[in-house]
Amino acid sequence: MGTGRTVLVTGVSRDLGRTFARTLANDPGVDRVVGVDVVPPRGDLGDVTFVRADIRNPVIAKVIAKEDVDTVVHMSVIATPGSAGARGTMKELNVIGTMQLLAACQKSEQVRQLVVKSSTTAYGASSRDPAMFTEDMEPRRPPRSGYAKDVNEVERYVRGFARRRPDATVTLLRCANVIGPRVVSPLASYFRLPVIPTVLGFDPRLQFLHETDLNRVLRHAVLSNVPGTFNIAGDGLLMLSQALRRMGRTSVPLPGPAFGGVGGILKSARMADLSPELVAFLTYGRGVDTTRMRTELGFEPTYSTAAAFAEFVATIPPGSRRTDRVLGALADHLPPVDDDRPAQLTVAGGKDG
């Protein structure tokens, strides 16, 4: 018998949420796991009790009360709309969903712990960024739209909840870009492109978190009960140029304005969604300091940034017949270079820098 703990996990229709809920359900320190989402998950949930509920609706308070939930893990702050709809739906899920969920948690005397999967996207990406963001730093340019703005609003609600419920342990995990064989995200789609556009003159720094380490850190947060905000990322950094060399993929450097035009083509072809915040990230990059993750949270990722990326790359299938289509679309956006020769597509290769 466990310790009587009942954990509610949101966002279980997505692979990462479903996998985490299943893992937690097998943990001896947890009695029951209740998985919540608007649609049932495609895969097997194992010992998880699935409840079909929309966290944007006050009915979530009834689920928390009925199931005697004492711990909530919020995993449905998402960067991709998925089948649910477009950007408006995504914002509703992220912001309105979080508001309703936290209102329900606040009303419940039973809820004693809240773990929220957030993102280092909260820091933004700009030319004025520090080398490494620590948890108490603010974005240099507050985001005005998109997923980055959602993340900032969600975090504000979480801090408000922590103030109003000082008796509850609140753990906010700012995760670097999660990567792995099962990850569906704008950045994963970008790296899966048969030809990879880059922003001319920029070589952004990248940090990754392997999907199994995301699973591990969420479980660690639930069981260790340590409050606070923590940057979560694998050791080390990769420059985009290094990442592309390791992939051996064809890349095409484009001036910033042309990069946006290519984004439109890729989105209409349903191949990648280069949102403004992803374009900023692929221009300036981002690094986060993970000292607090080790010293206070007591967590150590298994995969470094480079190892997480290597395993992701190994699962990408070789280029398909779409390559010619994408090359053609990109070629239309290639500007002439200064000496009147056309700009060239380059195949990344050679030794890693």
C-alpha positions in Angstrom: 0.0 0.0 0.0 1.3 3.5 -0.9 1.0 6.6 1.2 -2.6 7.4 0.2 -1.5 9.8 -2.5 -3.8 10.4 -5.5 -2.2 12.3 -8.4 -4.2 14.1 -11.2 -2.2 14.5 -14.4 -3.5 16.8 -17.2 -2.7 16.4 -20.9 -2.7 12.6 -21.0 -3.9 12.3 -24.6 -0.4 13.4 -25.7 2.4 10.8 -25.6 4.5 12.6 -23.0 1.6 13.0 -20.6 0.4 9.4 -21.1 3.9 8.0 -20.6 4.4 10.0 -17.4 1.0 9.1 -16.0 1.7 5.4 -16.6 5.1 5.6 -15.0 3.8 7.3 -11.9 0.9 4.8 -11.6 3.6 2.1 -11.1 5.4 4.0 -8.4 5.0 2.5 -4.9 4.8 6.0 -3.4 1.6 6.7 -5.3 -1.8 5.0 -4.7 -3.8 6.3 -7.7 -3.2 8.3 -10.8 -6.1 10.0 -12.5 -5.5 11.2 -16.1 -7.5 14.0 -17.5 -7.9 15.3 -21.1 -10.6 16.4 -23.6 -9.9 13.3 -25.8 -8.9 9.8 -24.8 -5.3 8.8 -25.3 -4.5 6.6 -28.3 -2.1 4.3 -26.4 -2.5 2.1 -23.3 -2.9 4.0 -20.0 -2.1 0.9 -17.9 -3.3 1.5 -14.3 -4.2 5.1 -14.8 -7.9 6.0 -14.4 -8.9 8.2 -17.3 -11.5 10.9 -16.9 -12.7 12.8 -19.9 -12.8 16.4 -18.8 -12.0 19.8 -20.2 -9.8 21.8 -17.8 -11.2 25.0 -19.4 -14.5 24.1 -17.7 -15.2 24.5 -13.9 -16.2 20.8 -14.0 -12.5 20.0 -13.2 -13.2 21.1 -9.6 -15.8 18.2 -9.3 -13.2 15.7 -10.7 -10.7 16.9 -8.1 -13.2 16.6 -5.3 -14.7 13.3 -6.4 -11.4 11.5 -6.9 -9.9 12.9 -3.6 -6.9 14.4 -5.5 -4.0 15.7 -3.3 -1.4 16.3 -6.0 -1.8 17.9 -9.4 0.7 17.6 -12.3 -0.2 20.1 -15.0 1.3 19.0 -18.3 -1.1 20.5 -20.8 0.6 23.9 -21.4 1.3 23.1 -25.1 3.3 24.6 -28.0 1.4 22.7 -30.7 -2.4 23.0 -31.2 -2.5 19.4 -32.4 -5.9 18.2 -33.6 -7.7 20.5 -31.2 -7.6 23.5 -33.5 -5.6 26.6 -34.2 -3.8 29.2 -32.2 -7.0 30.5 -30.5 -7.8 27.0 -29.1 -4.2 26.6 -28.0 -4.3 29.8 -26.0 -7.6 28.8 -24.4 -6.2 25.4 -23.4 -3.0 27.0 -22.0 -4.3 30.1 -20.3 -8.0 29.6 -19.6 -7.3 25.9 -18.8 -4.6 26.8 -16.3 -6.9 29.5 -14.6 -9.7 27.0 -14.2 -7.4 24.2 -12.9 -5.7 26.5 -10.4 -9.1 27.9 -9.2 -10.2 24.2 -8.6 -7.0 23.5 -6.8 -7.4 26.6 -4.6 -10.9 25.6 -3.6 -9.9 22.0 -2.7 -8.5 21.6 0.9 -7.3 18.2 -0.2 -4.8 19.5 -2.8 -1.4 19.9 -1.1 1.0 19.8 -4.1 1.1 21.3 -7.6 3.8 20.5 -10.2 3.7 22.5 -13.4 5.6 21.7 -16.6 6.6 25.1 -18.0 9.2 26.0 -20.6 12.4 28.0 -20.9 10.5 29.8 -23.7 9.4 32.0 -20.7 12.8 33.8 -21.1 12.3 34.6 -24.7 15.2 34.9 -27.1 16.8 38.3 -28.1 20.1 39.9 -28.9 20.3 41.4 -25.4 20.1 38.1 -23.5 22.6 37.0 -20.9 24.9 34.0 -21.6 22.8 32.0 -19.2 19.4 32.7 -17.6 19.0 32.0 -14.0 15.5 31.4 -12.5 15.1 34.9 -11.1 15.8 36.6 -14.4 13.1 38.1 -16.6 12.9 38.0 -20.4 14.7 41.0 -22.0 11.7 41.5 -24.3 8.4 40.5 -22.8 6.6 38.3 -25.4 3.5 40.0 -27.0 2.0 36.9 -28.6 2.1 33.2 -29.1 3.2 30.3 -26.9 5.8 32.4 -25.1 3.1 34.8 -23.9 1.0 31.9 -22.8 3.9 30.5 -20.8 4.4 33.9 -19.0 0.7 34.1 -18.2 0.5 30.6 -16.9 3.5 31.2 -14.7 1.9 34.3 -13.3 -1.2 32.3 -12.4 1.0 29.7 -10.7 2.8 32.3 -8.6 -0.6 33.7 -7.6 -1.8 30.3 -6.5 1.4 29.8 -4.5 0.8 33.1 -2.7 -2.9 32.3 -2.0 -2.1 28.7 -0.8 1.1 28.9 1.2 0.2 25.5 2.7 0.6 23.8 -0.8 4.0 22.9 -2.3 4.3 24.5 -5.7 7.0 23.3 -8.1 7.5 25.0 -11.4 9.7 23.2 -13.9 11.1 25.4 -16.7 12.1 22.7 -19.2 14.4 23.3 -22.1 13.2 22.1 -25.5 12.1 18.4 -25.0 13.5 16.1 -27.6 13.2 12.4 -28.3 11.7 9.8 -30.6 8.1 10.4 -29.6 8.2 14.2 -29.3 5.9 16.2 -31.4 6.9 19.9 -31.2 7.6 22.8 -33.6 11.4 22.4 -33.0 11.3 18.6 -33.6 9.4 19.2 -36.8 12.0 21.8 -37.9 14.8 19.2 -37.4 12.8 16.6 -39.2 12.7 18.8 -42.4 14.5 17.3 -45.4 16.2 20.6 -46.0 16.8 22.9 -43.0 16.7 26.7 -43.4 18.9 28.8 -41.0 19.1 32.5 -40.3 22.1 33.9 -42.2 24.8 35.3 -39.9 23.5 33.7 -36.7 24.5 30.5 -34.9 22.2 30.1 -31.9 23.0 28.1 -28.8 20.6 25.2 -28.1 19.8 23.2 -25.0 17.7 20.0 -24.9 16.0 17.8 -22.4 15.5 14.2 -23.3 11.9 12.9 -23.0 12.9 10.3 -20.5 14.5 12.9 -18.3 11.3 15.0 -18.5 9.5 11.9 -17.2 12.1 11.4 -14.5 12.1 15.1 -13.3 8.3 15.2 -13.1 8.3 12.0 -11.0 11.2 13.4 -8.8 9.2 16.6 -8.3 6.1 14.7 -7.2 8.0 12.5 -4.8 10.6 15.0 -3.4 8.0 17.7 -2.7 10.5 20.6 -3.1 8.9 24.0 -3.8 10.4 26.5 -6.2 11.1 27.4 -9.8 13.8 25.3 -11.6 15.5 25.4 -15.0 15.6 21.8 -16.3 18.0 21.0 -19.1 20.7 18.4 -20.1 24.3 19.4 -19.5 26.1 21.5 -22.1 25.1 23.4 -25.2 25.1 22.7 -28.9 25.4 25.4 -31.5 22.9 25.0 -34.4 25.8 24.6 -36.8 27.1 21.7 -34.7 23.7 20.1 -34.5 23.3 20.3 -38.3 26.8 18.8 -38.9 25.9 15.9 -36.6 22.7 15.4 -38.7 24.5 15.6 -42.1 21.4 17.4 -43.4 21.3 19.9 -46.2 20.9 23.4 -44.8 20.2 26.8 -46.5 21.1 30.1 -44.8 18.5 32.8 -45.4 18.3 36.4 -44.4 15.9 37.0 -41.6 13.0 38.4 -43.8 13.3 35.5 -46.3 13.3 33.0 -43.3 9.7 34.2 -42.4 8.5 33.7 -46.0 9.9 30.1 -46.0 8.0 29.6 -42.7 4.7 30.3 -44.4 5.5 27.7 -47.1 6.4 25.1 -44.6 3.3 25.7 -42.5 1.0 25.5 -45.5 2.7 22.2 -46.5 2.1 21.0 -42.9 5.8 20.3 -42.5 6.8 22.8 -39.7 5.4 25.8 -37.9 8.0 28.5 -37.6 6.3 30.7 -35.1 7.8 34.2 -34.2 9.2 32.8 -30.9 10.8 29.8 -32.7 12.3 32.1 -35.3 13.7 34.2 -32.5 15.1 31.1 -30.9 16.7 29.9 -34.2 18.3 33.4 -34.5 19.6 34.1 -31.0 19.3 30.8 -29.2 19.1 30.5 -25.4 21.1 29.1 -22.5 19.8 28.4 -19.0 21.7 27.9 -15.7 20.8 24.5 -14.1 22.6 24.9 -10.8 19.4 25.1 -8.8 18.1 21.9 -10.4 21.0 20.1 -8.9 21.6 21.8 -5.6 18.0 22.5 -4.5 15.8 20.1 -6.4 18.4 17.3 -6.3 17.9 16.2 -9.9 20.5 15.1 -12.4 19.5 14.4 -16.0 20.7 11.1 -17.6 21.2 12.7 -21.0 23.4 15.7 -21.9 22.1 18.1 -24.5 24.4 16.5 -27.1 23.4 12.9 -26.1 19.7 13.8 -26.2 20.1 15.3 -29.6 22.1 12.3 -30.9 19.3 9.9 -29.9 16.7 12.0 -31.5 18.7 12.3 -34.8 19.1 8.5 -34.9 15.3 8.1 -35.1 14.8 10.5 -38.0 14.0 8.6 -41.2 16.2 9.4 -44.3 14.9 12.1 -46.6 11.7 11.3 -48.6 10.4 12.4 -52.0 9.3 15.6 -50.4 12.9 16.8 -50.5 12.7 18.1 -54.1 9.5 20.0 -53.3 11.0 21.7 -50.3 14.2 22.4 -52.2 12.2 24.0 -54.9 10.2 26.1 -52.4 13.3 27.2 -50.6 15.1 28.1 -53.9 12.4 30.6 -54.7 13.3 32.5 -51.5 17.1 32.4 -52.0 18.3 36.0 -52.5 21.3 36.7 -54.9 24.5 37.1 -53.0 26.7 40.3 -53.3 28.8 39.1 -56.2 25.7 38.3 -58.3 26.1 34.5 -58.0 23.0 32.7 -56.6 23.1 31.7 -53.0 23.9 28.0 -52.6 22.3 25.2 -50.6 25.0 23.6 -48.5 25.3 20.1 -47.1 26.5 20.2 -43.5 29.4 17.8 -43.0 32.9 17.5 -41.6 34.0 17.6 -38.0 32.0 19.0 -35.2 33.0 22.3 -33.8 
